[in-house]
């Protein structure tokens, strides 16, 4: 299964190092490795600006979503919130809503308040879309913590804020890291939402710019593959940097959930 998954990536990487305009079919080893396709893709599509736009959105979305999900997950998992179960069930409904179903009404709502063609419109929309999973993830984590820890802190006179900051968050490192990496990946790869909410070419994100780039270079496979690798590179870097914590968080959820 790993071989089947990796073969398409191998073919994309090998094709990207072919000379621009070369005919590529299947997995073909380049006769001479060339970076011309990367240079052409970078200069033609303006990936520098596109990557910066994606980074601006992701850098705001990830901390905002992580903080809000942690606070809500703590409230639903530890505190006694009035009608907490009903409210949590309402949030879970968000996991069943596909982006394609809400993107058009969302566009008209944001246009009414002047948030289309702006970073903040995309940031708020993505944060809201990520919240159902984030709340579910953190609530599950907090409910797996020993209740004795919380009761001991309460006996010592710790407030709910102190319990969260000093007792529970130090134990939540793997879960928070996993959630942050997932949020970054989802925000970076978001295509349809950004395509609808942002019409200004100067504010498009990397996946959105790649979509227009595909239409222009559909016959130039090496340049197209090079542009694809440029867009995917930040995700690979983030995953490699947080690989241990990401896997630790996934295993923690598998063992404790």
C-alpha positions, 0 to 999 in steps of 0.5 A: 500500500505504501508503494502504491501511495508513493509511486505517483509522488515519485513520478511527479518528482522525476517529471519536475526535473525534466526540461521544460516542454519535455514529453513525459509518460509514466515514471521516466528517469530524466536524462539530465536533471534540470531546474528549468521547470522550477524556475519557469513555474516560480516566475510565471505563476508568481509562487512567491506571492502565493506562498506568502498569502497562504502563510499569512492565512495559515499563521493566523488560522492555526493559533486562533483555531487551536486556542478556541478549540482548546478552551471549548474542549476544556469546557465541554470535557471538564467543566459543568456547562449548562446544556453542554451535551446539547451544545457539543452535539450541535458542534458535532453537526459541523463535521457532517457539513461539506464545504461545497454545501455552505461556500455559496451562502457563506460568500454572500454573508461575508460580502454583506459585511465587506469581508470578501477579497480579504484575508480576514474573511478566509481566516474566519471561515477556515477557523469556523470550519476547523472548530468542530473537529478541534472541539471534538479532539480536545474534549476527547483528550481532556476526558481521558486525563485522570479525574484525580488530577483535577480533583487534587487541584480543586482541593488546593484551591486552583481556579478552572483557569489555573487547572487548565494552564498548570495541570492539563495543558502540560499533558496536552502537548502531543494532542495540541501538536497533532491538531496544529499540524492538521489545521496547518495542512487543511488551511494550506490545502484549502482550495474551493473556499479561497477560490470563491471568497478571493477574486483578487489575483494578488491575494490568491493562495498557493493552491488557488494559484496552482489551479489557474496555473494548471489551466495555462500549463496543462500540456507542459507536464514538467512545469506543472509538476514543478509548480505542484512540488512548490505548493506541497513543499511547506507541508512536507517541511512542517510535517518533518519538523513535527513528525514525532509529536504528530505521531505521538498525538495520533498514538495517544488518541488511539490508545486512550480514546 
